[in-house]
Amino acid sequence: QTREHALLAYTLGVKQLICAVNKMDSTSPQYSESRYNEIRKEVSTYIKKIGYNPVSVPFMPISGWVGDNMLEESSNMPWFKC
């Protein structure tokens, strides 16, 4: 689904993206920095193939269910600074 959305956005002429890495509360262990980095690397590789510059795409780890990093910085992910 992420790949389809990125390709569609590029096809429609969207110039700027932000990538929210959701469900960080569901990683093992919870709020895993290594899992976030793994996803970030994989998505960066794909969006580069589409035509985006991954250096200019901000990534943010979030938990929509818990609300982490949605409106305020999360104490559950001290390794991430906005």
MORAJO-V983871 format. One record per run of one state. SS is the DSSP state (hx for helix, st for strand, lp for the rest). FROM is the first residue (numbers start at 1). LEN is the number of residues. Records with the same first field share a line. If there is no record, write none. Layout:
# MORAJO-V983871
SS = FROM-LEN ; FROM-LEN
This chain:
# MORAJO-V983871
lp = 1-1 ; 12-6 ; 22-2 ; 27-6 ; 51-3 ; 57-1 ; 62-1 ; 64-4 ; 69-6 ; 78-5
hx = 2-10 ; 24-3 ; 33-18 ; 54-3 ; 75-3
st = 18-4 ; 58-4 ; 63-1 ; 68-1
